[in-house]
Amino acid sequence: MERIKTFVLKNWYILFVVMLLCMQAGVFLIFREGSYIQVHDNLDLFASQLQIMKNTDTFFAHDVLLPMLGGISRNNFGSEFSLYNILFYFLPNFWAYMAGYALKIAIGIFSFCLLAKDVYGEKYENYRPLVLVVATAYGLIPVFPAYGIAFTSVPLIVYLLRRIYIQPNKWLYLGVFLYPLLSYFSYFGIFLLAYVVLAVVILWIRDKRFPKGIMLSLFLLAAGYIAFEHRLFKEMLFSDVVTIRGSMVSADLSLAENLKSVWAVFTATNFHEQDSHLYLVLPVCLIGLVLINFGYIRSKEFRKILTDSCNLVLGLIVFNCIVYGLYDWKAFRDLVEAIVPQLTGFQFNRFTFFNPFLWYALLFLIVKRMYDSRKKMLIWVANGIVMAAALIVMFKPQMYNDFYNTCYYNAYSILKRTQVNDLNYEEYYSQDLFTYIKEEIDYDGEWSAAYGLNPAILQYNGIATVDGYLGMYSQEYKEAFRKVIAPALETAPGNRIYFDNWGARAYLFSGADESTYAPYRDLGLTDNSLQIDTEAYKAIGGQYIFSRIELSNSEELGLVLKGVYSRDSSPYTIYLYEAP
């Protein structure tokens, strides 16, 4: 018994991390496609687009149109040279998603530990428990799934650049060039390059010599992004197609509103990067910073306030939050877009995507000082803090916390013996149902649209759609599609503003301003009519409408009910209408 106690006390952090990872793996292996995976900006976007490329065998194709939004260039979809995307090429969609989820965690833990070991050298062993637990918390944060690996790989690029600055070699430079395989230019790359430029300037001034290694890394990193995301750069720089990015209307907030925005992203982040830092990490870090800086003031070591690593990390967090706020100030946004026209419509407020790493790095730096005190009580307080941080990340309900959602909804269904309104992965895509429909109607690629469900569901199941969700497609097509939905937009001001000012979701909207595409078992709609211009719909090639709603005005629209379809395995009843 004593031996077991000694083993547990010595290896508590390893046992803790293994327990968390086993819980994660166990839940998804048990429920599989019965898992509850976030739909918003996930299953309705990237997962379906990757499946389209797989269905059409266009993953590596060039100069081809894909069956979405009436025919969209393959170049508008994700790169084939992305680790996350490559998983979808080789694996079934659900297991590719799970592999990406697992790699996000693994890369987060590995890269965080690698950086810490490089920074602290021989002293690393003193901090190993803290490093591993904080790294695990960081790897587990429920960020935007398609870019999860990009989020958690940030410590890796910091490590590579740091090693190049200290002792460069060809393998490090190769690592920098290949890093974009894990990252994305539009979400991380452009901001990372800006950081490297800033580092070049700072190091040049501080060291009084030009940092050749970092400068070379800058070029290699840029070259890597261009090489691996060549499709994006081709569309950005060489395409003469006017896209919806130019017509998107962004906010123009007042000073007070901007300050509120800065504070909101500082405390709670935005929904793409929910790292749970508000509930423990933030207060621990702020209390620690107050104590650290009060100590410097008391000892009159004012210079250390400016050089302390904790203060520097917090400064970066604040800087990123300020940029986030400035983006919503039209004068600043216009200035940036005037200097760099290619950034028109580009969300350059994504500097905050680096904040999850910075918050957990700051947490480690704060609790590390407790370890440095060598006081047993403070050491165990530090251990308790990082363990609590990891548990909060795992069990805090958040948008992209698939683990929590899968546990909660399945437990609710089992204990209450009733179905929840949310849909699991299998139910959402309902492959059996749509395979059955396609067989029944002898489907042969006819252009279709969805009503009462996301177009992504049709696309996933190999049905060509005139509607869809994409952040960059032609303005010409947006205008043509608007003619289709104009009757609905006339009576639905919310949807009108949503489409006209943004337009990434080209959907058949409700004329009553109700959500007709929420991924729920029961849509709870009060209006069963469809408001479209049927002739405009046929003009863009539309033939079928797959509707979850039995339309009360189908005859008025000139639509013919072709059939009603359902399957026991699916929550949908599909009313298939044809525009002859």
ROGUVO-196115 format. One record per residue (C-alpha): x, z, y. Coordinates in steps of 0.25 Angstrom, whole numbers, plus 5000, padded with zeros to 4 digits. Each point is the difference from the previous one (the first is absolute). Example, Ala and Ser with C-alpha at 12.3 -4.5 7.8 and 13.67 -1.06 7.14 Angstrom:
# residues 2
     u     w     v
  5049  5031  4982
  5006  4998  5014
This chain:
# residues 580
     u     w     v
  5000  5000  5000
  5011  5003  5009
  5007  4987  4997
  4987  4993  5004
  4999  5008  5013
  5014  4996  5004
  4998  4986  4996
  4987  4999  5009
  5007  5007  5012
  5012  4991  4999
  4992  4987  4998
  4987  5003  5007
  5001  4988  5010
  5002  4990  4988
  4989  5006  4993
  4991  5000  5012
  5003  4985  5003
  4998  4996  4985
  4987  5007  5000
  4995  4992  5013
  5005  4987  4994
  4994  5002  4987
  4986  5004  5006
  5001  4987  5008
  5003  4991  4988
  4991  5007  4991
  4987  4998  5009
  5002  4985  5001
  5004  4998  4986
  4987  5008  4995
  4991  4993  5010
  5007  4986  5001
  4990  4991  5007
  4990  5011  5001
  5009  5005  5011
  4995  5001  5014
  5009  4991  5008
  4998  4999  5015
  4993  4987  5004
  5002  4999  5015
  5012  4992  5004
  5005  5000  4985
  4990  4995  4989
  4993  4991  5011
  5013  4994  5005
  5013  5000  4993
  4996  5002  4986
  4990  4989  5000
  5010  4990  5007
  5011  5003  4990
  4989  4997  4989
  4996  4987  5007
  5015  4995  4999
  5000  5004  4986
  4987  4993  4996
  5004  4987  5007
  5015  5001  4995
  5005  4999  5015
  5009  5012  5000
  5012  4991  5003
  4993  4988  5005
  5002  4993  5013
  4991  4991  5009
  4987  5004  4992
  4987  5006  5005
  4994  5012  4993
  4985  5001  4997
  4996  5010  5012
  4995  4999  5014
  4997  4985  4996
  5014  4997  4996
  5012  5008  5006
  5015  4997  4999
  5008  5008  4989
  5010  5003  5012
  4989  5010  5006
  5001  5009  4987
  5011  5009  4996
  5014  4996  4996
  5004  4997  4986
  5013  5008  5003
  4994  5013  5001
  5002  5011  4989
  4985  5004  5002
  4995  4986  4999
  5009  4996  4988
  4993  5011  4992
  4987  4993  5002
  5006  4987  4994
  5005  5006  4987
  4989  5011  4998
  4985  5001  4999
  4995  5003  5014
  4996  5015  4997
  5013  5003  4993
  5008  4993  5011
  4993  5009  5010
  5004  5012  4992
  5014  4995  4998
  5001  4999  5015
  4994  5014  5002
  5011  5005  4990
  5011  4993  5007
  4996  5005  5013
  5002  5014  4995
  5013  4997  4993
  5006  4993  5011
  4996  5011  5010
  5006  5011  4992
  5013  4992  4996
  5003  4995  5014
  4997  5014  5007
  5009  5007  4990
  5011  4989  5001
  5000  5001  5016
  5001  5015  4999
  5011  5000  4990
  5008  4991  5009
  4998  5008  5012
  5003  5014  4994
  5011  4996  4990
  5005  5012  4992
  4989  5009  5007
  4989  4991  4994
  5000  5009  4987
  4996  5012  5009
  4988  4993  5005
  4996  4992  4988
  4987  5008  4997
  4995  4997  5015
  5004  4986  4999
  4993  4996  4987
  4987  5007  5004
  5000  4994  5014
  5003  4987  4995
  4989  5001  4990
  4990  5003  5011
  5005  4989  5008
  4999  4990  4988
  4986  5005  4997
  4994  4998  5014
  4988  4991  4999
  5004  4989  5009
  4995  4985  5001
  5001  4996  4986
  5005  4986  5002
  5011  5005  5009
  5003  5013  4992
  5013  4996  4995
  5004  4996  5014
  4996  5013  5005
  5008  5009  4990
  5012  4991  5000
  5004  5003  5015
  5010  5010  4995
  5007  4990  4992
  5003  4990  5012
  5004  5012  5008
  5010  5004  4989
  5005  4986  4999
  5002  4999  5015
  5007  5013  5000
  5010  4997  4989
  5003  4987  5007
  5003  5007  5013
  5009  5010  4992
  5007  4991  4990
  4994  4986  4999
  5001  4991  4987
  4994  4987  4995
  4990  5008  4991
  4994  5007  5012
  4999  4988  5008
  4993  4993  4988
  4991  5012  4999
  4996  4998  5015
  4997  4985  4997
  4992  5003  4988
  4992  5012  5007
  4989  4991  5005
  4996  4998  4985
  4994  5014  5002
  4995  4999  5014
  4991  4991  5009
  5004  4994  5013
  4987  5001  5007
  4998  5015  4996
  5014  5005  5000
  5011  4989  5002
  4999  4997  5015
  5000  5015  5003
  5011  5003  4991
  5008  4989  5007
  4997  5006  5013
  5005  5014  4995
  5013  4993  4995
  5002  4993  5014
  4998  5014  5007
  5010  5006  4990
  5010  4989  5003
  4999  5004  5015
  5001  5015  4998
  5012  4999  4991
  5007  4990  5009
  4999  5010  5011
  5003  5013  4992
  5012  4995  4992
  5005  4990  5012
  5002  4989  4989
  4990  4989  4996
  4994  5004  4986
  5003  4987  4993
  4994  5005  4987
  4987  5004  5005
  4999  4987  5008
  5003  4991  4988
  4989  5009  4992
  4990  4996  5011
  5003  4985  4998
  4999  5002  4985
  4987  5008  5000
  4994  4989  5010
  5005  4989  4990
  4994  5007  4988
  4986  5001  5007
  5001  4986  5004
  5004  4995  4986
  4990  5009  4992
  4988  4998  5010
  5003  4986  5003
  4985  4996  5000
  4997  5010  5011
  5011  4995  5009
  4996  4986  4997
  4986  5003  5005
  5005  5008  5012
  5010  4990  5005
  4997  4986  4995
  4985  5000  4998
  4992  4993  5011
  4987  5007  4995
  4993  5009  5010
  4996  5012  4992
  4991  5012  5003
  5011  5009  5004
  5000  4993  5014
  4985  5004  5002
  5000  5014  4995
  4997  5010  5011
  5007  5013  5000
  4997  5013  5007
  5003  5002  5015
  5000  5016  5000
  5002  5008  5013
  5011  5010  5001
  4992  5012  4995
  4995  4991  4988
  5015  4996  4997
  5004  5014  5000
  4989  5004  4990
  5004  4988  4991
  5015  5005  5001
  4996  5014  4996
  4990  4995  4989
  5011  4992  4993
  5010  5011  5002
  4991  5011  4993
  4992  4992  4990
  5006  4986  5000
  4992  4987  4997
  4992  4997  4987
  5011  4991  4995
  5011  5011  5000
  4992  5013  4997
  5012  5009  4996
  4992  5013  5001
  5011  5006  5009
  4989  5007  5009
  4997  5011  4991
  5013  5006  4997
  5012  4991  5003
  4996  4999  5015
  4999  5015  5003
  5012  5004  4991
  5008  4990  5008
  4995  5004  5014
  5003  5015  4997
  5013  4997  4995
  5004  4991  5012
  4995  5011  5009
  5009  5010  4993
  5012  4991  5000
  4999  4996  5014
  4998  5014  5005
  5012  5004  4993
  5008  4989  5007
  4994  5005  5014
  5003  5014  4997
  5015  4997  4996
  5000  4990  5012
  5004  4989  4991
  4992  4990  5007
  5008  4988  4996
  4996  5003  4985
  4985  4998  5004
  5003  4985  5002
  5009  4998  4988
  4992  5008  4990
  4996  4992  4988
  4986  5006  5000
  4998  4997  5015
  5005  4986  4998
  4990  4997  4988
  4988  5006  5008
  5005  4991  5012
  4998  4988  4991
  4986  5004  4996
  4996  5002  5014
  5006  4987  5004
  4992  4992  4989
  4987  5007  5004
  5002  4996  5015
  5003  4986  4996
  4987  5001  4992
  4992  5005  5012
  5007  4989  5009
  4995  4989  4991
  4985  5003  5005
  5005  4999  5015
  4997  4985  5003
  5010  4999  5011
  5011  5004  4990
  4995  4991  4989
  4999  4988  5009
  5015  5003  5005
  5005  5000  4985
  4992  4987  4997
  5005  4993  5012
  5014  5003  4996
  4998  4997  4985
  4988  4990  4999
  5001  5001  4985
  4995  5014  5001
  4987  4996  5005
  4989  5007  4992
  5011  5007  4992
  4999  5015  4998
  5013  5005  5006
  4995  5015  5000
  5004  5001  4985
  5012  5008  5004
  4992  5012  4995
  5002  4995  4986
  5013  5006  4999
  4994  5014  5004
  4997  5004  4986
  5015  5000  4996
  5004  5007  5013
  4989  5011  4998
  5005  5003  4986
  5015  4999  5004
  4997  5010  5012
  4993  5009  4990
  5013  5000  4991
  5009  5002  5012
  4991  5012  5004
  4999  5007  4986
  5015  4997  4997
  5003  5010  5011
  4993  5010  4992
  5009  4997  4989
  5012  5001  5009
  4997  5014  5003
  5002  5004  4986
  4989  5010  5001
  4993  5001  4986
  4986  5002  5007
  5002  4988  5010
  5005  4991  4988
  4987  5003  4992
  4992  4998  5013
  5006  4986  5001
  4997  4997  4986
  4986  5004  5002
  4999  4991  5012
  5005  4988  4994
  4991  5002  4987
  4988  5002  5009
  5003  4987  5007
  5001  4992  4987
  4987  5006  4995
  4993  4997  5014
  5004  4986  4999
  4994  4999  4985
  4987  5007  5002
  4996  4997  5015
  4989  4990  5000
  5004  4988  5008
  4997  4985  5000
  5011  4995  4991
  5001  5013  4991
  4996  4992  4987
  5005  5012  4992
  4990  5010  5007
  4989  4990  5000
  5001  4997  4986
  5000  5015  4996
  4989  5004  5009
  4990  4988  4997
  5002  5001  4985
  4999  5015  5000
  4988  4999  5008
  4993  4990  4991
  5004  5008  4987
  4996  5013  5006
  4987  4996  5007
  4997  4989  4989
  4996  4990  5011
  5007  4988  5006
  5007  5001  5013
  4997  4990  5011
  5014  4995  5001
  5005  4989  4990
  5012  5001  4991
  5009  4989  4998
  4993  4993  4989
  4986  5001  5006
  5005  4995  5013
  5005  4987  4995
  4990  4999  4988
  5008  4989  4993
  4990  4999  4988
  4988  4998  5010
  5007  4989  5008
  5005  4993  4987
  4986  5000  4995
  4995  4994  5013
  5010  4989  5000
  4997  4996  4986
  4985  5000  5002
  5001  4991  5012
  5011  4992  4995
  5008  5003  5012
  5010  4990  5004
  5007  5004  5013
  4988  4999  5009
  5002  5007  5014
  4992  5013  5001
  4998  5013  5008
  4997  5014  4998
  4989  5009  5005
  4999  5015  4997
  5014  5000  4994
  5014  4996  5005
  5004  4986  4998
  5013  5005  4993
  4991  5003  4988
  4997  4985  4999
  5014  4996  5003
  5006  5010  4989
  4990  4993  4990
  5005  4986  5003
  4988  4996  5009
  5004  4992  5012
  4995  5006  5013
  4997  4995  5015
  5001  5014  5004
  5011  5010  4999
  5009  5011  5006
  5014  4995  5005
  5008  5004  5013
  5004  4986  5003
  4992  4987  4998
  4997  4989  5010
  4992  5002  5012
  4993  4987  4997
  4994  5006  4987
  4996  5013  5007
  4992  4992  5010
  4994  4992  4989
  4996  5012  4992
  4994  5007  5012
  4990  4989  5001
  4996  5004  4986
  4998  5015  5004
  4995  4997  5014
  4986  5004  4997
  5004  5014  4995
  5010  5002  5011
  4989  4998  5011
  4992  5012  4995
  5012  5009  4995
  5009  5003  5012
  5009  5009  4992
  5003  4989  4990
  5001  4990  5012
  5011  5008  5007
  5007  5002  4986
  5001  4986  4997
  5002  4994  5013
  5011  5010  5004
  5007  5000  4987
  4994  4991  4990
  5010  5003  4988
  4987  5002  4992
  4992  4987  4999
  4988  5006  4993
  4985  4997  5000
  4996  5012  5008
  4986  5007  5001
  4992  4997  5012
  4995  5014  5000
  5015  5005  5003
  5000  5006  4986
  5012  5000  4991
  4997  4990  4989
  5014  5001  4993
  5003  5015  4998
  5005  5002  4986
  4988  5009  4995
  4991  5000  4989
  4988  5002  5010
  5002  4992  5013
  4988  5007  5006
  4995  4988  5008
  4987  4999  5008
  5001  4986  5003
  4999  4990  4988
  5001  4987  5009
  5012  4991  5002
  5003  4994  5013
  5008  4988  4999
  5000  4985  5005
  4998  4993  4986
  5004  4987  5006
  5013  5005  5006
  5003  5007  4986
  4998  4987  4993
  5009  4993  5010
  5012  5009  4997
  4998  4997  4985
  4991  5012  4996
  4991  4998  4988
  4998  5013  4993
  4997  5014  5006
  5002  5012  4990
  4991  5011  5005
  4998  5014  4996
  4987  5000  5008
  4988  4992  4997
  4998  4993  5013
  4986  5001  5006
  5002  4987  5008
  5007  4991  4990
  4989  4989  5001
  5001  5000  5015
  5015  4998  4999
  4998  4988  4990
  5007  5008  4989
  4996  4999  4986
  5001  5011  4990
  5008  4995  4989
  5000  5013  4991
  5001  5015  5000
  5011  5006  4992
  5004  5013  4995
  5009  5007  4989
  4999  5015  4995
  5015  5001  5004
  4998  4996  5014
  4993  5008  5012
  4996  4986  5006
  4988  4992  4998
  5003  4986  5006
  4990  4991  5006
  5006  4986  5000
  4995  4991  5011
  5003  4986  5002
  5000  4991  5013
  4996  4987  4994
